[in-house]
Amino acid sequence: MGFSLTGTQVIFFIASVIIASAVSGVFVAVINDVSNSFSKRGERLQEQLDTEFKIINDPDNISNSGSYYLFYLKNIGGKEIATTNETFNIFIDGEIVLINNYYFSDSSIEPERVCTLYLNSSELSSGYHKLRIVGPQAIEDKFNFII
């Protein structure tokens, strides 16, 4: 005699359980990877939202001190911002300012505090200009002013 109908059904049942286990293992791994990716992206977005600054000068009256023009940056985000020549890039009228032509008054800005950017006056001639400051997380602010 051969296999009975019950024996065949048991073999198919065991095979289907094995295949279902393998497929569910793959799905669990894929869902775990997607979940981790969303979590990391959310952390990056939160950090970007916590990093925000604003240039708060009077555009018609730019202060100067010696051979430097003074620009004031206010941290309007919820996180301390490191202010170094490595974390910020300064552009005047679309041209990058060399790192030895500017510096900050403080090494960091606490939330709701103001820091002074000292920009070498040799970078600016009289007339209208556009200042663009790009900081951490590629956060930027633009400021039109006249010298």
MDTraj code that builds the backbone (N, CA, C; nanometers):
import mdtraj as md
import numpy as np

residues = "MET GLY PHE SER LEU THR GLY THR GLN VAL ILE PHE PHE ILE ALA SER VAL ILE ILE ALA SER ALA VAL SER GLY VAL PHE VAL ALA VAL ILE ASN ASP VAL SER ASN SER PHE SER LYS ARG GLY GLU ARG LEU GLN GLU GLN LEU ASP THR GLU PHE LYS ILE ILE ASN ASP PRO ASP ASN ILE SER ASN SER GLY SER TYR TYR LEU PHE TYR LEU LYS ASN ILE GLY GLY LYS GLU ILE ALA THR THR ASN GLU THR PHE ASN ILE PHE ILE ASP GLY GLU ILE VAL LEU ILE ASN ASN TYR TYR PHE SER ASP SER SER ILE GLU PRO GLU ARG VAL CYS THR LEU TYR LEU ASN SER SER GLU LEU SER SER GLY TYR HIS LYS LEU ARG ILE VAL GLY PRO GLN ALA ILE GLU ASP LYS PHE ASN PHE ILE ILE".split()
xyz = np.array([
    [0.0827, -0.1167, 0.0000],
    [0.0000, 0.0000, 0.0000],
    [0.0881, 0.1243, 0.0000],
    [0.0320, 0.2291, -0.0472],
    [0.1052, 0.3557, -0.0542],
    [0.0652, 0.4495, 0.0569],
    [0.1073, 0.5692, 0.0377],
    [0.0702, 0.6725, 0.1338],
    [-0.0790, 0.6945, 0.1304],
    [-0.1309, 0.7165, 0.2407],
    [-0.2732, 0.7476, 0.2450],
    [-0.2915, 0.8971, 0.2204],
    [-0.4108, 0.9372, 0.2057],
    [-0.4426, 1.0780, 0.1851],
    [-0.3964, 1.1607, 0.3039],
    [-0.4076, 1.1092, 0.4238],
    [-0.3654, 1.1799, 0.5438],
    [-0.2136, 1.2000, 0.5456],
    [-0.1385, 1.1004, 0.5074],
    [0.0079, 1.1112, 0.5039],
    [0.0526, 1.2195, 0.4076],
    [-0.0102, 1.2271, 0.2916],
    [0.0228, 1.3295, 0.1923],
    [-0.0092, 1.4684, 0.2460],
    [-0.1221, 1.4827, 0.3119],
    [-0.1598, 1.6122, 0.3678],
    [-0.0652, 1.6555, 0.4788],
    [-0.0159, 1.5634, 0.5579],
    [0.0806, 1.5952, 0.6637],
    [0.2104, 1.6463, 0.6021],
    [0.2560, 1.5811, 0.4946],
    [0.3800, 1.6251, 0.4285],
    [0.3617, 1.7650, 0.3701],
    [0.2499, 1.7917, 0.3046],
    [0.2245, 1.9252, 0.2495],
    [0.2127, 2.0293, 0.3614],
    [0.1515, 1.9932, 0.4722],
    [0.1386, 2.0845, 0.5845],
    [0.2754, 2.1211, 0.6405],
    [0.3624, 2.0238, 0.6608],
    [0.4973, 2.0492, 0.7138],
    [0.5770, 2.1348, 0.6162],
    [0.5667, 2.1057, 0.4873],
    [0.6384, 2.1855, 0.3862],
    [0.5892, 2.3298, 0.3861],
    [0.4580, 2.3492, 0.3965],
    [0.4048, 2.4853, 0.3958],
    [0.4454, 2.5613, 0.5219],
    [0.4546, 2.4939, 0.6359],
    [0.4994, 2.5596, 0.7592],
    [0.6460, 2.6014, 0.7463],
    [0.7294, 2.5165, 0.6862],
    [0.8707, 2.5492, 0.6670],
    [0.8851, 2.6683, 0.5729],
    [0.8118, 2.6689, 0.4631],
    [0.8191, 2.7802, 0.3670],
    [0.7676, 2.9088, 0.4314],
    [0.6577, 2.9009, 0.5048],
    [0.6031, 3.0190, 0.5718],
    [0.7028, 3.0754, 0.6734],
    [0.7736, 2.9870, 0.7435],
    [0.8741, 3.0329, 0.8405],
    [0.9872, 3.1066, 0.7703],
    [1.0328, 3.0536, 0.6589],
    [1.1420, 3.1175, 0.5845],
    [1.0987, 3.2546, 0.5324],
    [0.9782, 3.2607, 0.4747],
    [0.9286, 3.3876, 0.4206],
    [0.9083, 3.4895, 0.5322],
    [0.8525, 3.4484, 0.6445],
    [0.8305, 3.5430, 0.7542],
    [0.9641, 3.5920, 0.8106],
    [1.0673, 3.5089, 0.8108],
    [1.1996, 3.5524, 0.8555],
    [1.2552, 3.6624, 0.7671],
    [1.2360, 3.6483, 0.6368],
    [1.2813, 3.7515, 0.5432],
    [1.2031, 3.8802, 0.5661],
    [1.0702, 3.8686, 0.5831],
    [0.9884, 3.9870, 0.6066],
    [1.0278, 4.0581, 0.7352],
    [1.0567, 3.9844, 0.8389],
    [1.0966, 4.0453, 0.9665],
    [1.2278, 4.1218, 0.9482],
    [1.3229, 4.0653, 0.8762],
    [1.4511, 4.1324, 0.8536],
    [1.4321, 4.2609, 0.7729],
    [1.3511, 4.2549, 0.6687],
    [1.3270, 4.3730, 0.5852],
    [1.2552, 4.4815, 0.6644],
    [1.1535, 4.4452, 0.7391],
    [1.0789, 4.5428, 0.8191],
    [1.1688, 4.6044, 0.9259],
    [1.2570, 4.5262, 0.9849],
    [1.3511, 4.5773, 1.0841],
    [1.4454, 4.6797, 1.0215],
    [1.4980, 4.6508, 0.9004],
    [1.5857, 4.7451, 0.8313],
    [1.5132, 4.8754, 0.7992],
    [1.3916, 4.8651, 0.7502],
    [1.3130, 4.9847, 0.7187],
    [1.2859, 5.0658, 0.8444],
    [1.2528, 5.0001, 0.9518],
    [1.2260, 5.0682, 1.0783],
    [1.3504, 5.1415, 1.1279],
    [1.4663, 5.0764, 1.1189],
    [1.5917, 5.1419, 1.1596],
    [1.6215, 5.2623, 1.0728],
    [1.5966, 5.2516, 0.9428],
    [1.6206, 5.3639, 0.8517],
    [1.5319, 5.4824, 0.8869],
    [1.4030, 5.4555, 0.9132],
    [1.3129, 5.5637, 0.9521],
    [1.3556, 5.6261, 1.0838],
    [1.4016, 5.5468, 1.1757],
    [1.4454, 5.5977, 1.3047],
    [1.5663, 5.6896, 1.2887],
    [1.6644, 5.6475, 1.2095],
    [1.7837, 5.7300, 1.1864],
    [1.7477, 5.8587, 1.1131],
    [1.6601, 5.8480, 1.0142],
    [1.6188, 5.9673, 0.9411],
    [1.5452, 6.0638, 1.0335],
    [1.4630, 6.0116, 1.1223],
    [1.3927, 6.0952, 1.2187],
    [1.4882, 6.1669, 1.3121],
    [1.5934, 6.0976, 1.3548],
    [1.6932, 6.1609, 1.4412],
    [1.7653, 6.2729, 1.3678],
    [1.8007, 6.2501, 1.2406],
    [1.8666, 6.3541, 1.1609],
    [1.7744, 6.4737, 1.1415],
    [1.6477, 6.4477, 1.1156],
    [1.5516, 6.5561, 1.0971],
    [1.5340, 6.6342, 1.2264],
    [1.5273, 6.5650, 1.3391],
    [1.5150, 6.6333, 1.4682],
    [1.6362, 6.7207, 1.4950],
    [1.7547, 6.6699, 1.4648],
    [1.8762, 6.7487, 1.4848],
    [1.8769, 6.8710, 1.3941],
    [1.8298, 6.8531, 1.2705],
    [1.8239, 6.9652, 1.1776],
    [1.7233, 7.0697, 1.2250],
    [1.6101, 7.0263, 1.2780],
    [1.5105, 7.1204, 1.3272],
    [1.5576, 7.1931, 1.4525],
    [1.6409, 7.1285, 1.5320],
    [1.6936, 7.1905, 1.6533],
    [1.8080, 7.2873, 1.6239],
    [1.8624, 7.2834, 1.5023],
    [1.9736, 7.3693, 1.4646],
    [1.9206, 7.4802, 1.3750],
    [1.9115, 7.6002, 1.4281],
    [1.8581, 7.7126, 1.3524],
    [1.9202, 7.8416, 1.4047],
    [1.9561, 7.9310, 1.3136],
    [2.0107, 8.0600, 1.3536],
    [1.9581, 8.1673, 1.2596],
    [1.9723, 8.2918, 1.3028],
    [1.9237, 8.4056, 1.2255],
    [2.0224, 8.5203, 1.2374],
    [2.0471, 8.5896, 1.1266],
    [2.1299, 8.7107, 1.1283],
    [2.0385, 8.8257, 1.1693],
    [2.0767, 8.8998, 1.2739],
    [1.9855, 8.9997, 1.3304],
    [2.0399, 9.1420, 1.3209],
    [2.1211, 9.1738, 1.2221],
    [2.1742, 9.3090, 1.2045],
    [2.0689, 9.4039, 1.1481],
    [2.0973, 9.5310, 1.1618],
    [2.0236, 9.6347, 1.0903],
    [2.0873, 9.6443, 0.9513],
    [2.0128, 9.6169, 0.8447],
    [2.0739, 9.6123, 0.7112],
    [2.1284, 9.7465, 0.6625],
    [2.0832, 9.8570, 0.7217],
    [2.1299, 9.9887, 0.6787],
    [2.2426, 10.0430, 0.7653],
    [2.2776, 9.9723, 0.8738],
    [2.3795, 10.0221, 0.9654],
    [2.4632, 9.9051, 1.0157],
    [2.5633, 9.8659, 0.9389],
    [2.6511, 9.7546, 0.9769],
    [2.7640, 9.8098, 1.0639],
    [2.7738, 9.7589, 1.1846],
    [2.8773, 9.8032, 1.2789],
    [3.0137, 9.7551, 1.2327],
    [3.1169, 9.8276, 1.2770],
    [3.2519, 9.7803, 1.2511],
    [3.3380, 9.8013, 1.3745],
    [3.4427, 9.7213, 1.3809],
    [3.5379, 9.7281, 1.4903],
    [3.6762, 9.7080, 1.4302],
    [3.7525, 9.8155, 1.4241],
    [3.8838, 9.8059, 1.3604],
    [3.8678, 9.7736, 1.2126],
    [3.9292, 9.6658, 1.1687],
    [3.9220, 9.6279, 1.0271],
    [3.8197, 9.5171, 1.0032],
    [3.7210, 9.5059, 1.0917],
    [3.6189, 9.4013, 1.0797],
    [3.4791, 9.4615, 1.0840],
    [3.3921, 9.4069, 1.0004],
    [3.2492, 9.4353, 1.0112],
    [3.1876, 9.3321, 1.1046],
    [3.0878, 9.3737, 1.1808],
    [3.0272, 9.2867, 1.2810],
    [2.8874, 9.2446, 1.2359],
    [2.8651, 9.1141, 1.2387],
    [2.7331, 9.0584, 1.2094],
    [2.6927, 8.9730, 1.3295],
    [2.5661, 8.9821, 1.3655],
    [2.5175, 8.9153, 1.4862],
    [2.4310, 8.7955, 1.4480],
    [2.4672, 8.6787, 1.5017],
    [2.3920, 8.5559, 1.4790],
    [2.3216, 8.5173, 1.6077],
    [2.1911, 8.4950, 1.5964],
    [2.1131, 8.4506, 1.7124],
    [2.0739, 8.3058, 1.6908],
    [2.0973, 8.2233, 1.7925],
    [2.0573, 8.0829, 1.7890],
    [1.9090, 8.0761, 1.8228],
    [1.8253, 8.0489, 1.7233],
    [1.6811, 8.0400, 1.7468],
    [1.6342, 7.8952, 1.7530],
    [1.7295, 7.8029, 1.7502],
    [1.6969, 7.6605, 1.7621],
    [1.7007, 7.6159, 1.9063],
    [1.6856, 7.4872, 1.9274],
    [1.6833, 7.4326, 2.0621],
    [1.8123, 7.3640, 2.1020],
    [1.9179, 7.3790, 2.0215],
    [2.0425, 7.3074, 2.0454],
    [2.1597, 7.4039, 2.0342],
    [2.2629, 7.3805, 2.1145],
    [2.3843, 7.4616, 2.1079],
    [2.4502, 7.4426, 1.9716],
    [2.5016, 7.5519, 1.9137],
    [2.5673, 7.5469, 1.7829],
    [2.7139, 7.5819, 1.8003],
    [2.8016, 7.4947, 1.7540],
    [2.9455, 7.5232, 1.7556],
    [2.9758, 7.6257, 1.6467],
    [3.0498, 7.7296, 1.6820],
    [3.0823, 7.8362, 1.5869],
    [3.2324, 7.8375, 1.5619],
    [3.2721, 7.7641, 1.4632],
    [3.4116, 7.7630, 1.4209],
    [3.4155, 7.7834, 1.2698],
    [3.5339, 7.8066, 1.2196],
    [3.5487, 7.8233, 1.0753],
    [3.5292, 7.6915, 1.0012],
    [3.5291, 7.5794, 1.0747],
    [3.5044, 7.4492, 1.0126],
    [3.3557, 7.4161, 1.0066],
    [3.2766, 7.4726, 1.0976],
    [3.1335, 7.4407, 1.0994],
    [3.0501, 7.5420, 1.0215],
    [3.1068, 7.6566, 0.9890],
    [3.0349, 7.7590, 0.9144],
    [3.1101, 7.7965, 0.7879],
    [3.0343, 7.8232, 0.6822],
    [3.0883, 7.8791, 0.5583],
    [3.0196, 8.0123, 0.5348],
    [3.0987, 8.1123, 0.4970],
    [3.0485, 8.2473, 0.4758],
    [3.0625, 8.2806, 0.3273],
    [2.9546, 8.3363, 0.2710],
    [2.9562, 8.3782, 0.1311],
    [2.9150, 8.5250, 0.1244],
    [2.9881, 8.6035, 0.0469],
    [2.9520, 8.7421, 0.0186],
    [2.9269, 8.7516, -0.1312],
    [2.8075, 8.7917, -0.1674],
    [2.7677, 8.8052, -0.3081],
    [2.7977, 8.6781, -0.3874],
    [2.7773, 8.5630, -0.3245],
    [2.7957, 8.4346, -0.3912],
    [2.9374, 8.3813, -0.3897],
    [3.0323, 8.4576, -0.3415],
    [3.1720, 8.4149, -0.3352],
    [3.2068, 8.3730, -0.1929],
    [3.2730, 8.2575, -0.1799],
    [3.3083, 8.2088, -0.0463],
    [3.4187, 8.2959, 0.0137],
    [3.4075, 8.3198, 0.1420],
    [3.5075, 8.3969, 0.2161],
    [3.6071, 8.2977, 0.2755],
    [3.7355, 8.3237, 0.2557],
    [3.8388, 8.2358, 0.3100],
    [3.8319, 8.2328, 0.4622],
    [3.8638, 8.1159, 0.5201],
    [3.8453, 8.0985, 0.6651],
    [3.9331, 8.1901, 0.7498],
    [4.0413, 8.2430, 0.6941],
    [4.1245, 8.3332, 0.7739],
    [4.0742, 8.4784, 0.7676],
    [3.9624, 8.5022, 0.6990],
    [3.9060, 8.6374, 0.6893],
    [3.7824, 8.6578, 0.7764],
    [3.7510, 8.5620, 0.8622],
    [3.6402, 8.5792, 0.9556],
    [3.6627, 8.4923, 1.0786],
    [3.5999, 8.5326, 1.1874],
    [3.6012, 8.4524, 1.3095],
    [3.4795, 8.4897, 1.3936],
    [3.4508, 8.4070, 1.4927],
    [3.3354, 8.4278, 1.5807],
    [3.3830, 8.4701, 1.7183],
    [3.2998, 8.5454, 1.7886],
    [3.3363, 8.5928, 1.9222],
    [3.3347, 8.4801, 2.0250],
    [3.2535, 8.3783, 2.0023],
    [3.2416, 8.2662, 2.0957],
    [3.2615, 8.1351, 2.0210],
    [3.2981, 8.0307, 2.0940],
    [3.3181, 7.8998, 2.0306],
    [3.1868, 7.8258, 2.0085],
    [3.0784, 7.8751, 2.0711],
    [2.9467, 7.8151, 2.0504],
    [2.8398, 7.9160, 2.0892],
    [2.7173, 7.8894, 2.0410],
    [2.6032, 7.9747, 2.0748],
    [2.4984, 7.8877, 2.1424],
    [2.4641, 7.9236, 2.2645],
    [2.3564, 7.8550, 2.3358],
    [2.2226, 7.8987, 2.2756],
    [2.1185, 7.8199, 2.2919],
    [1.9863, 7.8612, 2.2429],
    [1.9452, 7.9977, 2.3001],
    [1.8885, 8.0802, 2.2135],
    [1.8400, 8.2151, 2.2465],
    [1.9526, 8.3136, 2.2779],
    [2.0760, 8.2785, 2.2494],
    [2.1903, 8.3684, 2.2712],
    [2.2392, 8.4224, 2.1369],
    [2.3214, 8.5276, 2.1433],
    [2.3742, 8.5936, 2.0239],
    [2.5252, 8.5831, 2.0242],
    [2.5805, 8.5621, 1.9067],
    [2.7254, 8.5551, 1.8864],
    [2.7608, 8.6548, 1.7767],
    [2.8808, 8.7091, 1.7813],
    [2.9241, 8.8065, 1.6820],
    [3.0170, 8.7402, 1.5804],
    [2.9887, 8.7646, 1.4538],
    [3.0754, 8.7217, 1.3447],
    [3.1575, 8.8427, 1.3036],
    [3.2893, 8.8289, 1.3086],
    [3.3801, 8.9349, 1.2668],
    [3.4259, 8.9019, 1.1254],
    [3.3912, 8.9889, 1.0307],
    [3.4232, 8.9682, 0.8893],
    [3.5206, 9.0758, 0.8453],
    [3.6348, 9.0345, 0.7929],
    [3.7390, 9.1268, 0.7501],
    [3.6811, 9.2260, 0.6496],
    [3.7058, 9.3547, 0.6726],
    [3.6480, 9.4590, 0.5878],
    [3.7050, 9.4571, 0.4465],
    [3.8171, 9.3894, 0.4252],
    [3.8722, 9.3805, 0.2893],
    [3.7826, 9.2981, 0.1976],
    [3.6907, 9.2211, 0.2559],
    [3.5975, 9.1396, 0.1778],
    [3.4818, 9.2215, 0.1205],
    [3.4630, 9.3445, 0.1715],
    [3.3466, 9.4235, 0.1326],
    [3.3867, 9.5607, 0.0804],
    [3.3263, 9.5994, -0.0301],
    [3.3390, 9.7353, -0.0798],
    [3.2089, 9.8072, -0.0486],
    [3.2032, 9.9361, -0.0732],
    [3.0785, 10.0074, -0.0459],
    [2.9733, 9.9663, -0.1488],
    [2.8496, 9.9680, -0.1045],
    [2.7398, 9.9295, -0.1923],
    [2.6542, 9.8215, -0.1303],
    [2.5664, 9.7631, -0.2138],
    [2.4758, 9.6569, -0.1691],
    [2.5454, 9.5216, -0.1743],
    [2.5190, 9.4394, -0.0734],
    [2.5800, 9.3069, -0.0671],
    [2.4784, 9.2056, -0.0150],
    [2.5086, 9.0797, -0.0419],
    [2.4267, 8.9694, 0.0102],
    [2.5187, 8.8765, 0.0879],
    [2.4911, 8.8620, 0.2161],
    [2.5658, 8.7722, 0.3041],
    [2.4864, 8.6427, 0.3165],
    [2.5544, 8.5315, 0.2985],
    [2.4915, 8.3997, 0.3165],
    [2.5805, 8.3206, 0.4111],
    [2.5219, 8.2749, 0.5191],
    [2.5958, 8.1966, 0.6180],
    [2.5362, 8.0561, 0.6189],
    [2.6225, 7.9568, 0.5966],
    [2.5803, 7.8170, 0.5965],
    [2.6450, 7.7499, 0.7169],
    [2.5621, 7.6942, 0.8026],
    [2.6110, 7.6338, 0.9259],
    [2.5952, 7.4835, 0.9289],
    [2.6004, 7.4253, 1.0479],
    [2.5856, 7.2806, 1.0628],
    [2.4520, 7.2328, 1.0065],
    [2.4487, 7.1089, 0.9605],
    [2.3287, 7.0482, 0.9031],
    [2.2822, 7.1233, 0.7786],
    [2.3718, 7.2010, 0.7157],
    [2.3425, 7.2801, 0.5958],
    [2.2314, 7.3822, 0.6188],
    [2.2142, 7.4244, 0.7441],
    [2.1186, 7.5303, 0.7758],
    [2.1812, 7.6620, 0.7334],
    [2.1033, 7.7477, 0.6705],
    [2.1599, 7.8727, 0.6218],
    [2.0656, 7.9899, 0.6487],
    [2.1246, 8.1076, 0.6426],
    [2.0469, 8.2302, 0.6489],
    [2.1103, 8.3289, 0.5524],
    [2.0261, 8.4110, 0.4900],
    [2.0726, 8.5121, 0.3944],
    [2.0362, 8.6477, 0.4488],
    [2.1199, 8.7470, 0.4145],
    [2.1019, 8.8805, 0.4686],
    [2.1496, 8.9815, 0.3647],
    [2.0610, 9.0692, 0.3212],
    [2.0960, 9.1776, 0.2286],
    [2.1246, 9.3021, 0.3091],
    [2.2339, 9.3728, 0.2729],
    [2.2716, 9.4909, 0.3488],
    [2.3468, 9.5885, 0.2592],
    [2.3729, 9.7064, 0.3129],
    [2.4458, 9.8099, 0.2410],
    [2.5600, 9.8617, 0.3288],
    [2.6729, 9.8853, 0.2652],
    [2.7906, 9.9426, 0.3329],
    [2.8063, 10.0854, 0.2860],
])
top = md.Topology()
chain = top.add_chain()
for i, resn in enumerate(residues, 1):
    res = top.add_residue(resn, chain, resSeq=i)
    for name in ("N", "CA", "C"):
        top.add_atom(name, md.element.get_by_symbol(name[0]), res)
traj = md.Trajectory(xyz[None], top)
